[in-house]
């Protein structure tokens, strides 16, 4: 029987999967939709110059979470952006956020 250490490591999670998992852990949302809109921005000058033409650089987020209710829109966006700060640091270019009522 082969040892589990002989198996290759699993492929790294895609950015969309990582963002989804991060937001679930941070906010326990009742609804979370994360749509990759990168193809709509492919070839744009700023995207090319920043090296984001490989995809997974632009997302639209629709989220409903009790922990985001009763906060100003600015504070909701701050908390979401803080939660995914590592993704912005590693190539996420844009996150369009819509917070829904829980």
PEQUITA-V224481 format. One record per backbone hydrogen bond with DSSP energy under -1.0 kcal/mol. NH is the residue of the N-H (numbers start at 1). CO is the residue of the C=O. E is the energy in kcal/mol with one decimal. If there is no record, write none. Layout:
BEGIN
nh: {NH NH}
co: {CO CO}
e: {E E}
END
This chain:
BEGIN
nh: {6 18 19 20 21 22 23 24 25 26 27 28 30 31 33 35 37 40 41 44 48 49 50 51 52 55 59 60 61 62 63 64 68 76 77 78 79 80 81 82 83 84 85 88 89 91 92 93 94 96 98 100}
co: {3 14 15 16 17 18 19 20 21 22 23 24 64 64 62 60 58 37 38 41 44 45 46 48 47 52 94 35 96 33 98 31 65 72 73 74 75 76 77 78 79 80 82 84 85 88 87 57 57 59 61 63}
e: {-2.0 -2.4 -2.9 -2.3 -2.5 -2.6 -2.8 -2.2 -2.3 -2.2 -2.5 -2.0 -2.2 -1.5 -2.9 -2.8 -2.6 -1.2 -1.9 -2.0 -2.7 -2.7 -1.5 -1.3 -2.7 -1.4 -2.2 -2.5 -3.8 -2.5 -2.4 -2.5 -1.7 -2.5 -2.4 -2.4 -2.3 -2.2 -2.9 -2.6 -2.0 -1.5 -1.2 -1.7 -2.2 -1.1 -3.0 -2.3 -2.2 -3.1 -2.2 -3.3}
END
